[in-house]
Amino acid sequence: MKKGFRRFVSPWAALAAVVLMVAGAYAQQASPRLDYPQTRKVDHVDTYHGVQVPDPYRWLEDDNSAETAAWVQAQNKVTFAYLERIPYRAALKTRLEALFNYPKYSAPFRKGEHFFFSKNDGLQNQSVLYVQKGLTGTPDVLIDPNTWSADGTTRLGAFALSKDGKYAVVGISRAGSDWQEYGVMEVATKTMLPDKLEWIKVSGASWKGDGFFYSRYPAPAKGKELSSANENHQVYFHKVGTPQSADELVFQDPRTRSGSTALAPRRTSGSPS
């Protein structure tokens, strides 16, 4: 019975058992007291439906404040000093990297005589988009997001091919942000056209003729790009080769001004969002 059980113990279960054992031993050691930074309180009260709600840390919502930046830096100093003292942390990181270091492929999709798919060699920050002619062709790199930033945090978001496969909408997201910037690629030459569409979030791209539908928000106030409320989602039509200021407003719904509802055009069939 015991032999039969051993055959079904997965590597993940074994790794988890080792981690728990080491963590238990580490927890029994005397840990130094964590000296957290003091967080300033303010006398701020909001009133919602007649109920007063104190919010003494409202000042931390200002992500552009030097005081907020200093608070984050102080918190990180305490956090990482603790994490770096964990004796098995480096070994665990090395083991996890070894487990994840294998090629990963997405499901392919087809447009005309070409197939498109993503591949990650193992530990690449971002998967690379390939194009291949037919089933026996040689895969060719179409988009490698790893070249877009030194820290590897710029990723490929939307990718939507036109109906004839000539163009593709390419969505770029930076530093983990939900915001995407849309551009247009001429697929055969891998050339990015001058088109630049901003303030796009929760959107696909659906081609029609020489342009495509997409949805966006109004531009946020300068300096508030990452913290302002997203309201009034709108659907636009963009014609390739024209500036975003010339895009045609197709639809908006005043009921979405609260930001609780988003409008997303149906993406072109056969291509990922």
C-alpha positions in Angstrom: 0.0 0.0 0.0 2.8 2.3 0.9 4.6 1.6 -2.4 1.5 2.3 -4.4 1.1 5.6 -2.6 4.7 6.7 -3.4 4.1 6.4 -7.1 1.5 9.2 -6.9 3.5 11.8 -4.9 4.2 14.7 -7.3 7.4 16.8 -7.3 5.3 19.8 -6.2 4.0 18.0 -3.1 7.6 16.9 -2.3 8.8 20.5 -2.7 6.0 21.9 -0.6 6.8 19.4 2.2 10.5 20.5 2.2 9.5 24.2 2.2 7.1 23.6 5.1 9.7 21.7 7.1 12.4 24.4 6.6 9.9 27.2 7.3 8.9 25.5 10.5 12.4 25.3 11.6 13.1 28.9 10.7 10.0 30.0 12.5 11.3 28.4 15.7 14.4 30.6 15.6 14.3 33.9 17.5 13.4 36.5 14.9 14.5 40.1 15.5 11.7 42.6 16.2 10.5 44.4 13.1 10.8 48.1 13.5 8.1 49.5 11.2 8.3 53.1 10.1 5.8 55.5 11.7 2.9 56.4 9.5 1.5 59.9 9.9 -2.3 60.2 10.5 -4.4 63.1 9.4 -7.8 64.3 10.5 -9.8 63.5 7.4 -13.4 62.3 7.4 -15.6 61.5 4.4 -19.4 61.4 4.7 -21.2 58.7 2.7 -25.0 58.6 2.9 -25.0 60.5 6.2 -22.3 58.2 7.7 -18.9 59.7 8.7 -16.0 57.5 7.7 -12.5 58.5 9.0 -9.7 58.1 6.6 -6.5 59.0 8.5 -4.2 57.8 5.7 -5.8 59.7 2.8 -2.5 61.4 2.2 -1.0 58.1 0.9 -3.3 58.2 -2.1 -1.2 60.9 -3.6 1.2 58.7 -5.6 3.1 61.8 -6.8 3.9 63.0 -3.3 7.5 63.0 -2.1 6.3 62.0 1.3 4.5 59.0 -0.2 7.6 58.0 -2.0 9.6 58.2 1.1 7.1 56.1 3.0 7.2 53.4 0.4 11.0 53.4 0.4 11.0 53.0 4.2 8.5 50.1 4.1 10.5 48.3 1.4 13.6 48.7 3.5 12.0 46.8 6.4 10.4 44.2 4.1 13.4 43.2 2.0 15.7 43.2 5.0 13.5 40.5 6.5 13.1 38.5 3.3 16.9 38.5 2.7 17.4 36.9 6.1 15.4 33.8 5.2 18.0 31.1 4.8 16.2 28.9 2.3 14.9 31.8 0.1 17.8 31.6 -2.5 17.5 27.8 -2.7 13.8 27.9 -3.2 14.2 30.6 -6.0 16.8 28.4 -7.7 14.5 25.3 -7.6 11.5 27.2 -8.9 13.6 28.6 -11.8 14.7 25.1 -12.7 11.1 23.9 -12.7 9.9 26.7 -14.9 12.9 26.7 -17.3 11.4 24.8 -20.3 9.9 26.0 -23.6 6.3 27.1 -23.5 4.1 27.5 -26.6 0.7 29.1 -27.1 -2.0 27.6 -29.3 -1.4 28.8 -32.9 -4.0 30.7 -34.9 -4.1 31.1 -38.7 -4.6 34.0 -41.0 -4.5 33.0 -44.7 -1.4 30.9 -45.3 0.4 32.0 -42.2 0.3 30.7 -38.6 1.0 32.8 -35.6 2.0 31.6 -32.1 3.9 32.7 -29.0 6.9 31.0 -27.5 8.9 31.5 -24.3 12.2 29.7 -24.3 12.0 29.2 -20.5 12.8 32.2 -18.3 12.2 35.0 -20.8 10.3 37.9 -19.2 7.9 38.1 -22.1 6.9 35.5 -24.7 7.9 36.1 -28.3 5.3 36.2 -31.1 6.3 34.2 -34.2 4.9 33.9 -37.7 5.2 30.8 -39.9 4.2 30.2 -43.5 2.3 27.0 -43.8 2.8 23.9 -41.6 6.3 23.2 -42.8 7.7 26.8 -42.9 10.4 28.1 -40.6 9.1 30.2 -37.6 10.2 33.9 -37.9 10.2 36.4 -35.0 7.4 38.9 -35.6 7.4 40.7 -32.3 9.9 40.3 -29.4 8.7 42.4 -26.4 11.9 41.6 -24.5 13.6 44.2 -26.7 11.2 47.0 -25.7 12.6 47.7 -22.2 15.8 47.0 -20.2 13.9 45.5 -17.2 11.6 43.3 -19.3 8.3 44.8 -17.9 7.0 46.1 -21.2 4.6 43.5 -22.7 2.5 42.8 -25.8 -1.1 43.3 -25.0 -3.5 43.4 -27.9 -2.6 41.8 -31.3 -5.4 41.9 -33.9 -4.8 41.2 -37.6 -6.8 42.9 -40.3 -9.1 40.7 -42.3 -6.5 40.4 -45.2 -3.6 39.9 -42.8 -1.8 43.0 -44.1 -1.9 45.0 -40.9 -2.0 44.2 -37.2 -3.0 46.3 -34.2 -0.2 46.0 -31.7 -1.0 46.9 -28.0 1.9 47.9 -25.7 1.7 47.9 -21.9 4.5 49.4 -19.9 5.6 48.5 -16.3 2.6 46.3 -15.6 0.1 49.1 -16.2 -3.4 48.3 -17.5 -3.0 51.2 -20.0 -2.2 50.2 -23.5 -0.8 52.2 -26.4 -2.0 50.9 -29.8 0.1 51.0 -32.9 -0.3 49.5 -36.4 2.2 47.1 -37.9 2.6 46.3 -41.6 3.0 42.6 -41.1 5.0 41.7 -44.3 7.7 44.2 -43.5 7.4 44.2 -39.7 7.2 48.0 -39.9 5.4 50.0 -37.3 3.4 52.8 -38.9 3.1 56.3 -37.4 -0.3 55.6 -35.9 -0.3 56.1 -32.1 -3.5 55.6 -30.0 -3.4 56.3 -26.2 -5.5 55.9 -23.1 -6.8 52.4 -24.0 -7.9 50.0 -21.4 -10.3 47.0 -21.4 -10.5 47.0 -25.2 -10.1 44.8 -28.2 -9.7 45.8 -31.8 -12.1 44.8 -34.5 -11.1 45.6 -38.1 -13.5 47.0 -40.8 -12.0 48.0 -44.1 -9.1 50.3 -43.7 -9.5 50.8 -40.0 -10.7 49.3 -36.7 -13.0 49.9 -33.8 -11.5 50.2 -30.3 -12.5 51.6 -27.0 -10.7 54.1 -24.8 -11.1 56.6 -21.9 -10.7 60.3 -22.0 -7.1 61.4 -21.3 -6.5 61.7 -17.5 -5.0 64.8 -15.9 -1.2 65.1 -16.3 0.5 63.4 -13.3 -2.7 61.4 -12.5 -2.3 58.8 -15.2 -2.1 55.9 -12.8 -4.4 57.1 -10.0 -7.4 58.9 -11.5 -10.8 57.3 -11.9 -11.5 55.7 -15.2 -14.9 57.0 -16.4 -16.9 57.5 -19.6 -15.6 54.5 -21.7 -16.1 55.3 -25.4 -15.9 53.3 -28.7 -14.0 54.9 -31.5 -13.2 54.1 -35.1 -9.6 54.6 -36.2 -8.6 54.8 -39.9 -5.0 53.6 -40.6 -2.7 56.5 -41.3 -4.6 59.2 -39.5 -4.0 60.8 -36.0 -6.0 59.7 -33.0 -7.5 63.2 -32.9 -9.3 62.4 -36.1 -10.9 59.2 -34.8 -14.7 59.0 -35.0 -16.6 58.6 -31.8 -19.0 55.7 -32.5 -20.7 55.1 -29.2 -20.8 56.2 -25.6 -23.2 55.5 -22.8 -23.7 58.1 -19.9 -24.5 55.2 -17.6 -20.8 54.1 -17.8 -19.5 57.3 -16.3 -19.2 55.7 -12.9 -16.4 53.5 -14.4 -18.2 50.3 -13.4 -18.9 49.3 -17.0 -16.5 49.1 -19.9 -17.3 48.9 -23.6 -15.1 46.5 -25.6 -15.4 45.9 -29.4 -15.6 42.3 -30.3 -12.1 41.3 -31.5 -11.4 39.9 -34.9 -12.1 36.2 -35.1 -9.0 34.1 -35.0 -6.6 36.5 -33.3 -5.9 37.0 -29.6 -6.7 40.1 -27.6 
